[in-house]
Amino acid sequence: MVSIPKTATRLYDTDFLAWTQQTAELIRAGKWDRVDWEAVVEEIESLGRSDKRELKSRLEVLLQQLLKWQYQPSLRSGSWQNTITEQRNRIEDLLQDSPSLNPYLEEVLAECYRRGKKLASNETGISQNTFPADLPYTMTQILDMEFLP
């Protein structure tokens, strides 16, 4: 691999947007020897990590909302239902765009439930011990647009 000029490396560290524009121009022009490939690889890898973080975050919020829905029936609102639907929609979008995230969903489910339970407890004042120790919903139920506990 050819050594990258220091200005390209510094640009990546100091002005990410400018680096992306410059890198795209270099690739389009076929100036492969001027592309900071190490940074390109790093960015590609970070895209996958970003999807994983988003999936976990949305699953945590979804589980929080399902618990609130189940344990505070007198406070149910359209806003809660919209949040549940929105999280399911975004999870569905992520899984459609990156089907390889499906196994990851199962992998992080217990952790997301633990975090969602903590969020629900913080927001409602209900003790975490009131909620089931283990996830009370199946993956099918969690992702089912019609399911409400």
Disulfide bonds with the S-S distance in Angstrom:
none
